[in-house]
């Protein structure tokens, strides 16, 4: 996931802001980590550079 995507991403449930947590990245993108919504208290994982923004109940 590119860092620039954080500016346009929001929580798919409440449309709130997401906070990035980086576990692994290279010079171009975030490879592993998560996006956390404080309003919903939900963590959306980033795996192999792909954020999984599906709401929890449909995962």
N, CA, C and O atoms as CSV, one atom per row, in Angstrom:
chain,resi,resn,atom,element,x,y,z
A,1,UNK,N,N,0.841,-1.159,0.000
A,1,UNK,CA,C,0.000,0.000,0.000
A,1,UNK,C,C,0.895,1.233,0.000
A,1,UNK,O,O,1.808,1.341,0.818
A,2,UNK,N,N,0.642,2.132,-0.887
A,2,UNK,CA,C,1.396,3.383,-0.952
A,2,UNK,C,C,1.000,4.308,0.200
A,2,UNK,O,O,-0.160,4.337,0.611
A,3,UNK,N,N,1.965,5.059,0.715
A,3,UNK,CA,C,1.693,6.014,1.789
A,3,UNK,C,C,0.648,7.044,1.362
A,3,UNK,O,O,-0.140,7.501,2.190
A,4,UNK,N,N,0.634,7.410,0.097
A,4,UNK,CA,C,-0.290,8.435,-0.386
A,4,UNK,C,C,-1.753,8.003,-0.308
A,4,UNK,O,O,-2.645,8.851,-0.295
A,5,UNK,N,N,-2.010,6.696,-0.258
A,5,UNK,CA,C,-3.387,6.208,-0.151
A,5,UNK,C,C,-4.031,6.559,1.180
A,5,UNK,O,O,-5.255,6.661,1.264
A,6,UNK,N,N,-3.232,6.744,2.218
A,6,UNK,CA,C,-3.776,7.050,3.528
A,6,UNK,C,C,-4.616,8.326,3.502
A,6,UNK,O,O,-5.564,8.458,4.276
A,7,UNK,N,N,-4.276,9.264,2.618
A,7,UNK,CA,C,-5.019,10.519,2.514
A,7,UNK,C,C,-6.443,10.322,2.008
A,7,UNK,O,O,-7.314,11.140,2.302
A,8,UNK,N,N,-6.697,9.256,1.258
A,8,UNK,CA,C,-8.030,9.074,0.671
A,8,UNK,C,C,-8.816,7.919,1.280
A,8,UNK,O,O,-10.003,7.766,0.994
A,9,UNK,N,N,-8.171,7.098,2.119
A,9,UNK,CA,C,-8.863,5.970,2.739
A,9,UNK,C,C,-9.603,6.397,4.001
A,9,UNK,O,O,-9.157,7.284,4.730
A,10,UNK,N,N,-10.739,5.751,4.245
A,10,UNK,CA,C,-11.485,5.965,5.483
A,10,UNK,C,C,-12.098,4.628,5.902
A,10,UNK,O,O,-12.109,3.667,5.132
A,11,UNK,N,N,-12.599,4.586,7.116
A,11,UNK,CA,C,-13.237,3.379,7.615
A,11,UNK,C,C,-14.469,3.081,6.765
A,11,UNK,O,O,-15.295,3.970,6.558
A,12,UNK,N,N,-14.612,1.860,6.271
A,12,UNK,CA,C,-15.765,1.528,5.434
A,12,UNK,C,C,-17.082,1.472,6.208
A,12,UNK,O,O,-18.153,1.490,5.600
A,13,UNK,N,N,-17.020,1.404,7.523
A,13,UNK,CA,C,-18.227,1.318,8.334
A,13,UNK,C,C,-18.733,2.701,8.739
A,13,UNK,O,O,-19.886,3.048,8.481
A,14,UNK,N,N,-17.848,3.501,9.384
A,14,UNK,CA,C,-18.281,4.795,9.921
A,14,UNK,C,C,-17.734,5.994,9.158
A,14,UNK,O,O,-18.085,7.134,9.459
A,15,UNK,N,N,-16.880,5.743,8.177
A,15,UNK,CA,C,-16.228,6.794,7.370
A,15,UNK,C,C,-15.243,7.637,8.176
A,15,UNK,O,O,-14.878,8.739,7.767
A,16,UNK,N,N,-14.815,7.108,9.331
A,16,UNK,CA,C,-13.856,7.808,10.186
A,16,UNK,C,C,-12.433,7.698,9.656
A,16,UNK,O,O,-12.150,6.941,8.728
A,17,UNK,N,N,-11.546,8.474,10.273
A,17,UNK,CA,C,-10.129,8.460,9.899
A,17,UNK,C,C,-9.470,7.157,10.344
A,17,UNK,O,O,-9.849,6.561,11.352
A,18,UNK,N,N,-8.483,6.733,9.572
A,18,UNK,CA,C,-7.718,5.529,9.878
A,18,UNK,C,C,-6.304,5.912,10.273
A,18,UNK,O,O,-5.708,6.812,9.683
A,19,UNK,N,N,-5.770,5.225,11.274
A,19,UNK,CA,C,-4.407,5.451,11.739
A,19,UNK,C,C,-3.549,4.283,11.265
A,19,UNK,O,O,-3.889,3.120,11.480
A,20,UNK,N,N,-2.447,4.605,10.625
A,20,UNK,CA,C,-1.559,3.596,10.048
A,20,UNK,C,C,-0.619,3.013,11.094
A,20,UNK,O,O,-0.033,3.744,11.892
A,21,UNK,N,N,-0.482,1.683,11.082
A,21,UNK,CA,C,0.501,0.957,11.883
A,21,UNK,C,C,1.366,0.171,10.907
A,21,UNK,O,O,0.865,-0.682,10.175
A,22,UNK,N,N,2.657,0.456,10.897
A,22,UNK,CA,C,3.576,-0.186,9.953
A,22,UNK,C,C,4.418,-1.230,10.671
A,22,UNK,O,O,5.058,-0.940,11.682
A,23,UNK,N,N,4.410,-2.447,10.139
A,23,UNK,CA,C,5.273,-3.517,10.640
A,23,UNK,C,C,6.456,-3.747,9.706
A,23,UNK,O,O,7.570,-4.028,10.148
A,24,UNK,N,N,6.190,-3.621,8.392
A,24,UNK,CA,C,7.241,-3.862,7.400
A,24,UNK,C,C,6.965,-2.978,6.193
A,24,UNK,O,O,5.833,-2.899,5.716
A,25,UNK,N,N,8.012,-2.313,5.699
A,25,UNK,CA,C,7.870,-1.490,4.505
A,25,UNK,C,C,9.179,-1.472,3.733
A,25,UNK,O,O,10.245,-1.751,4.282
A,26,UNK,N,N,9.083,-1.142,2.457
A,26,UNK,CA,C,10.275,-0.921,1.663
A,26,UNK,C,C,10.285,0.552,1.268
A,26,UNK,O,O,9.507,1.343,1.800
A,27,UNK,N,N,11.148,0.918,0.354
A,27,UNK,CA,C,11.261,2.334,-0.006
A,27,UNK,C,C,10.048,2.873,-0.754
A,27,UNK,O,O,9.891,4.089,-0.867
A,28,UNK,N,N,9.185,1.994,-1.268
A,28,UNK,CA,C,8.037,2.428,-2.055
A,28,UNK,C,C,6.699,2.303,-1.344
A,28,UNK,O,O,5.816,3.136,-1.548
A,29,UNK,N,N,6.531,1.265,-0.503
A,29,UNK,CA,C,5.200,1.020,0.058
A,29,UNK,C,C,5.244,0.265,1.377
A,29,UNK,O,O,6.278,-0.263,1.782
A,30,UNK,N,N,4.092,0.232,2.032
A,30,UNK,CA,C,3.904,-0.518,3.265
A,30,UNK,C,C,3.534,-1.944,2.882
A,30,UNK,O,O,2.577,-2.160,2.138
A,31,UNK,N,N,4.278,-2.906,3.380
A,31,UNK,CA,C,4.057,-4.307,3.026
A,31,UNK,C,C,3.213,-5.041,4.063
A,31,UNK,O,O,2.371,-5.863,3.703
A,32,UNK,N,N,3.429,-4.754,5.336
A,32,UNK,CA,C,2.696,-5.405,6.422
A,32,UNK,C,C,2.350,-4.358,7.468
A,32,UNK,O,O,3.130,-3.441,7.725
A,33,UNK,N,N,1.186,-4.501,8.065
A,33,UNK,CA,C,0.770,-3.576,9.115
A,33,UNK,C,C,-0.725,-3.565,9.256
A,33,UNK,O,O,-1.383,-4.592,9.092
A,34,UNK,N,N,-1.268,-2.399,9.562
A,34,UNK,CA,C,-2.703,-2.304,9.739
A,34,UNK,C,C,-3.185,-0.873,9.686
A,34,UNK,O,O,-2.400,0.070,9.784
A,35,UNK,N,N,-4.481,-0.724,9.530
A,35,UNK,CA,C,-5.159,0.564,9.560
A,35,UNK,C,C,-6.192,0.474,10.677
A,35,UNK,O,O,-7.064,-0.394,10.647
A,36,UNK,N,N,-6.099,1.364,11.659
A,36,UNK,CA,C,-6.971,1.297,12.833
A,36,UNK,C,C,-7.979,2.437,12.815
A,36,UNK,O,O,-7.620,3.595,12.604
A,37,UNK,N,N,-9.253,2.092,13.041
A,37,UNK,CA,C,-10.318,3.086,13.196
A,37,UNK,C,C,-10.601,3.215,14.689
A,37,UNK,O,O,-11.068,2.266,15.319
A,38,UNK,N,N,-10.319,4.390,15.255
A,38,UNK,CA,C,-10.547,4.610,16.684
A,38,UNK,C,C,-12.039,4.657,17.007
A,38,UNK,O,O,-12.445,4.222,18.085
A,39,UNK,N,N,-12.852,5.170,16.107
A,39,UNK,CA,C,-14.289,5.285,16.352
A,39,UNK,C,C,-14.951,3.912,16.464
A,39,UNK,O,O,-15.789,3.703,17.341
A,40,UNK,N,N,-14.591,2.988,15.599
A,40,UNK,CA,C,-15.167,1.629,15.605
A,40,UNK,C,C,-14.333,0.649,16.426
A,40,UNK,O,O,-14.787,-0.449,16.748
A,41,UNK,N,N,-13.106,1.058,16.759
A,41,UNK,CA,C,-12.134,0.194,17.431
A,41,UNK,C,C,-11.903,-1.086,16.628
A,41,UNK,O,O,-11.932,-2.192,17.167
A,42,UNK,N,N,-11.674,-0.905,15.322
A,42,UNK,CA,C,-11.447,-2.024,14.405
A,42,UNK,C,C,-10.101,-1.832,13.720
A,42,UNK,O,O,-9.724,-0.715,13.365
A,43,UNK,N,N,-9.388,-2.929,13.541
A,43,UNK,CA,C,-8.109,-2.930,12.835
A,43,UNK,C,C,-8.291,-3.637,11.497
A,43,UNK,O,O,-8.764,-4.772,11.445
A,44,UNK,N,N,-7.914,-2.964,10.425
A,44,UNK,CA,C,-7.946,-3.546,9.084
A,44,UNK,C,C,-6.510,-3.891,8.707
A,44,UNK,O,O,-5.661,-3.001,8.656
A,45,UNK,N,N,-6.220,-5.166,8.442
A,45,UNK,CA,C,-4.841,-5.573,8.176
A,45,UNK,C,C,-4.338,-5.160,6.792
A,45,UNK,O,O,-5.106,-5.008,5.841
A,46,UNK,N,N,-3.028,-4.986,6.721
A,46,UNK,CA,C,-2.329,-4.807,5.443
A,46,UNK,C,C,-1.401,-6.010,5.319
A,46,UNK,O,O,-0.531,-6.218,6.164
A,47,UNK,N,N,-1.587,-6.798,4.271
A,47,UNK,CA,C,-0.787,-8.013,4.073
A,47,UNK,C,C,-0.276,-8.027,2.641
A,47,UNK,O,O,-1.049,-7.900,1.692
A,48,UNK,N,N,1.039,-8.184,2.497
A,48,UNK,CA,C,1.705,-8.185,1.191
A,48,UNK,C,C,1.356,-6.929,0.380
A,48,UNK,O,O,1.205,-6.982,-0.841
A,49,UNK,N,N,1.232,-5.791,1.093
A,49,UNK,CA,C,0.991,-4.515,0.433
A,49,UNK,C,C,-0.463,-4.232,0.100
A,49,UNK,O,O,-0.765,-3.207,-0.510
A,50,UNK,N,N,-1.373,-5.124,0.490
A,50,UNK,CA,C,-2.790,-4.963,0.148
A,50,UNK,C,C,-3.612,-4.749,1.420
A,50,UNK,O,O,-3.642,-5.622,2.288
A,51,UNK,N,N,-4.284,-3.589,1.542
A,51,UNK,CA,C,-5.144,-3.386,2.708
A,51,UNK,C,C,-6.462,-4.141,2.546
A,51,UNK,O,O,-7.070,-4.120,1.476
A,52,UNK,N,N,-6.895,-4.804,3.611
A,52,UNK,CA,C,-8.169,-5.538,3.618
A,52,UNK,C,C,-9.184,-4.679,4.357
A,52,UNK,O,O,-9.242,-4.692,5.587
A,53,UNK,N,N,-9.986,-3.930,3.600
A,53,UNK,CA,C,-10.941,-3.000,4.183
A,53,UNK,C,C,-12.375,-3.548,4.199
A,53,UNK,O,O,-13.335,-2.780,4.261
A,54,UNK,N,N,-12.512,-4.855,4.145
A,54,UNK,CA,C,-13.846,-5.439,4.252
A,54,UNK,C,C,-14.333,-5.296,5.694
A,54,UNK,O,O,-13.572,-5.556,6.626
A,55,UNK,N,N,-15.596,-4.887,5.893
A,55,UNK,CA,C,-16.130,-4.809,7.247
A,55,UNK,C,C,-16.042,-6.164,7.946
A,55,UNK,O,O,-16.146,-7.206,7.298
A,56,UNK,N,N,-15.855,-6.153,9.233
A,56,UNK,CA,C,-15.610,-7.370,10.028
A,56,UNK,C,C,-16.635,-8.465,9.810
A,56,UNK,O,O,-16.252,-9.622,9.636
A,57,UNK,N,N,-17.916,-8.152,9.811
A,57,UNK,CA,C,-18.954,-9.177,9.713
A,57,UNK,C,C,-18.924,-9.942,8.395
A,57,UNK,O,O,-19.487,-11.034,8.321
A,58,UNK,N,N,-18.282,-9.403,7.342
A,58,UNK,CA,C,-18.243,-10.113,6.057
A,58,UNK,C,C,-16.913,-10.798,5.813
A,58,UNK,O,O,-16.730,-11.390,4.749
A,59,UNK,N,N,-15.983,-10.744,6.740
A,59,UNK,CA,C,-14.682,-11.390,6.559
A,59,UNK,C,C,-14.766,-12.867,6.770
A,59,UNK,O,O,-13.758,-13.565,6.655
